[in-house]
Amino acid sequence: MIFIKPSPIEASVSELSPDTYQMGSMYLCKKATSGIPHTAVASWDEGDEQCYLVRTTGAETLGEPADGLIHQAGLSSAVLEIGTQAICKVKTWADGMGRESNTLAFIACRFPHIPIPEVIHSWTDEKLNRSFLILRRVQGQTLANAWPSLTSEQKAGVAYTVAKYCRDLTEATSEKLQSAMGHGVLEPFLTMHPEALHPSWKPRPSGPFSLVTAEKYFNRMSTIPAPPIGDRFYFYHSDLSPTNILLTDDGFVGAILDWESAGYYPKFWIPLKPYRSGGFNLDIEDNSRYDWTDLLDHTSLN
């Protein structure tokens, strides 16, 4: 099988003019100069102006990659600013994947007390094998950046809040290892090693798996027997790293970000994941980089 190397993920959004961005192959983002046209699929306030999305005409020529790159994870994902009030998340896409926007809708409906970003619009660009998600920007500072300035009481308060959200999410259960909408889960630590020809940028969802199939799958992955799964799977965010927790100015949890890996997992995975993923570590040289992992674990146990 031959895989064609895609264009750089950060070039998925290009600037055609000061007022127009091309969003992949399907949409244009424009600043409104004389009202929102009836062809707009979404719009949002941008200070004293408004922005909106319309389908491309196919006649546009690709511009320069847009400025405003906030975050990039290798070849597979990028987050870019769209003005001052919205961000665009671009991720590589493959058959069997769900949309993060559907998971956010599930959380908003089932757990409305958990703060999450507001979805403006989302779509899958099958021509580019990429998904696009435009979110209303949430103001605040990540836990990773705020950590050095937080008091011990504030850190404990954040851990308590996040641990409570984790417990609340486990009220949603399933008989399958799957996403909120029944697709496979994107959890690299629970994914078997890819075939040699599988490109690193191409996502590999795991599942959906029944209880029996999941048990066999985990035992094939490991050299030691996997812990028992039990009779159901529990909903879990699966990436509560310090960069995915946004704090308000007074040190409270303002939003939980990045739900693309969320889904129904074995209960044993909830306390284990922070110790398997280096993403939970703080950007500190000494052993205090594990402080968030240890505090969250201690709070969850209590």
Secondary structure, DSSP 8 states (H G I E B T S, - for coil): --------GGGGEEEEETTEEEETTTEEEEE-SSS--TT-SEEEEETTEEEEEEE--S-----EE-S-EEEEETTTEEEEEETTTEEEEEEE--TT---HHHHHHHHHHH-TTS----EEEEEEETTTTEEEEEEE---SEEHHHHGGG--HHHHHHHHHHHHHHHHHHTTSEESEEB-TTSS-B--GGGS----TTS-TTS---B--EEHHHHHHHHHHH-SS------S-EEEE-S---GGGEEE-TTSSEEEE---TT-EEE-TTHHHHHHHH-GGGS-S-SSGGGGHHHHHHHHHHH-
